[in-house]
Amino acid sequence: MSTDSPFSAEEIAARLENHSFAHVDNGFTVDPDTGNDGVADLRSDDWHVRTLAVRDLIRLGRETPAPVLGMLDHDDKHVRQIAAMALGVLGDDSAAEALSRRLRDDPDPVVRSQAAIALGQILRMIETGEYEFEAPPPRRGPH
């Protein structure tokens, strides 16, 4: 593999798919104890799983966005949402058509929202020529 990511798109998708995320109802996270919107369990590692997945997809997609683009068609809504987030940060305009389809057709409101944000990021980068994310070289050794 010639990318900076030590993981394939399939491995990243599997991490997301196998994680037990808090339940989401109509775009809002639902507290498992109270049934109310919001996350009361501050020990939840959902944010960590998502952040690492975005990082790995950005590393993977810098050379070629095709594996990340393919994740937009995944069955799991968390995989689609994270793929859309990574594509927005990457700013590759080749993702615009696939993101537009997600915005129009995805059954999940969080995925549609993330697709809209990603399209806005890509448009901003096209209009200004400025990228929101300038990825540093990968770190090696202990962190």
C-alpha positions in Angstrom: 0.0 0.0 0.0 1.6 3.3 -1.0 -0.6 5.7 1.0 0.1 7.2 4.4 -2.7 5.1 6.0 -1.8 1.7 7.4 -5.4 0.7 7.0 -7.5 -0.1 4.0 -11.0 1.4 3.4 -12.5 -2.0 4.3 -10.6 -2.1 7.6 -11.7 1.4 8.5 -15.3 0.6 7.5 -15.3 -2.6 9.6 -14.1 -0.6 12.7 -17.0 1.8 12.3 -19.5 -1.0 11.5 -18.5 -3.0 14.5 -18.5 -0.2 17.0 -21.6 0.1 19.2 -22.5 3.8 18.7 -25.2 5.5 20.8 -28.6 5.3 19.1 -29.6 8.2 16.8 -33.2 9.2 16.2 -34.0 11.7 13.5 -30.5 13.2 13.6 -30.2 13.4 17.4 -28.2 11.1 19.7 -30.4 9.5 22.3 -29.2 9.0 25.9 -29.5 5.3 26.6 -30.5 5.8 30.2 -33.1 8.6 29.9 -34.3 8.3 26.4 -33.8 12.0 25.9 -31.8 13.7 23.1 -28.1 14.1 24.0 -25.3 12.0 25.4 -25.1 11.9 29.1 -22.4 9.2 29.3 -19.2 11.2 29.0 -17.2 8.0 29.0 -18.5 7.1 25.6 -15.7 6.6 23.1 -17.9 7.2 20.0 -16.0 10.5 19.3 -12.7 8.7 19.4 -13.7 6.0 17.0 -15.0 8.6 14.5 -12.0 10.9 14.8 -9.5 8.1 14.2 -11.6 6.8 11.2 -11.6 10.3 9.7 -7.9 10.6 10.2 -7.2 7.3 8.5 -9.5 8.0 5.6 -7.8 11.4 5.0 -4.5 9.7 4.9 -5.9 7.0 2.6 -7.7 9.5 0.4 -4.9 12.0 -0.1 -3.4 9.9 -2.9 -6.6 8.7 -4.4 -10.2 9.3 -3.1 -11.7 6.2 -4.8 -11.7 3.9 -1.8 -13.2 6.7 0.4 -15.8 7.5 -2.3 -16.8 3.9 -2.4 -17.7 4.0 1.3 -20.5 6.5 0.6 -22.5 3.5 -0.7 -21.9 1.4 2.4 -24.9 -0.2 4.2 -23.9 1.3 7.5 -24.9 4.9 8.1 -21.9 5.6 10.4 -19.5 4.5 7.6 -21.3 6.8 5.1 -21.3 9.8 7.5 -17.6 9.4 8.2 -16.7 9.0 4.5 -18.6 12.2 3.7 -16.8 14.0 6.5 -13.4 12.8 5.2 -14.2 13.7 1.6 -15.1 17.3 2.7 -11.8 17.7 4.4 -10.0 16.3 1.4 -11.7 18.8 -0.8 -11.5 16.7 -3.9 -14.1 17.9 -6.4 -14.4 14.4 -7.9 -16.5 13.6 -4.8 -19.2 16.2 -5.6 -21.5 14.1 -7.6 -21.5 11.2 -5.1 -22.0 13.6 -2.2 -24.9 15.2 -4.0 -26.5 11.8 -4.4 -26.1 11.2 -0.6 -27.6 14.7 0.1 -30.6 14.0 -2.1 -31.2 10.3 -1.5 -29.7 9.0 1.8 -32.3 7.8 4.3 -30.3 9.1 7.3 -30.5 12.8 8.2 -27.0 12.8 9.7 -25.5 11.5 6.5 -27.4 14.0 4.4 -26.2 16.8 6.7 -22.6 15.7 6.5 -22.9 15.4 2.7 -24.1 19.1 2.6 -21.3 20.2 4.8 -18.7 18.3 2.7 -20.1 19.9 -0.5 -19.8 23.3 1.1 -16.2 22.6 2.0 -15.4 21.5 -1.5 -17.1 24.5 -3.1 -15.2 26.9 -0.7 -11.9 25.2 -1.7 -12.7 25.5 -5.4 -13.7 29.2 -5.1 -10.8 30.3 -2.9 -8.1 27.8 -3.8 -7.5 27.4 -0.1 -7.6 24.1 1.6 -9.0 23.8 5.1 -6.7 21.0 5.9 -3.0 20.8 5.2 -2.1 17.3 6.4 1.3 17.0 8.1 3.4 14.0 7.3 2.4 11.0 9.4 4.1 10.7 12.8 6.3 7.7 13.5 7.1 6.2 16.9 5.4 6.8 20.3 2.8 9.6 20.5 
